[in-house]
Amino acid sequence: MDRIFDQIFGDGGSSYNLPTLQKPNIELRDTFDSLILRAEIPGVDNKDLEVEVA
């Protein structure tokens, strides 16, 4: 998971000139029947957030 956020938010060797973004604080838990992802993303409302898993 850290590798994915590194690629998106920095430290991934990207050549894009994007502003430096701070990595969100995340927690990923695996339960018996599901994965639970919790993230602190200041300034983003739940209704404006979409999560896709492939």
CORHURA-V94991 format. One record per residue. N is the residue number from 1. BURIAL is I if it has 24 or more other C-alpha atoms within 12 Angstrom, else O. D_CENTER is the distance of its C-alpha to the mean C-alpha in whole Angstrom. Layout:
N BURIAL D_CENTER
N BURIAL D_CENTER
This chain:
1 O 8
2 O 8
3 O 10
4 O 8
5 O 6
6 O 9
7 O 10
8 O 8
9 O 9
10 O 12
11 O 14
12 O 14
13 O 17
14 O 17
15 O 20
16 O 18
17 O 19
18 O 16
19 O 16
20 O 15
21 O 11
22 O 10
23 O 7
24 O 6
25 O 8
26 O 7
27 O 10
28 O 11
29 O 14
30 O 17
31 O 20
32 O 23
33 O 22
34 O 18
35 O 15
36 O 13
37 O 9
38 O 9
39 O 7
40 O 9
41 O 9
42 O 12
43 O 14
44 O 12
45 O 15
46 O 14
47 O 16
48 O 14
49 O 11
50 O 11
51 O 9
52 O 11
53 O 12
54 O 14
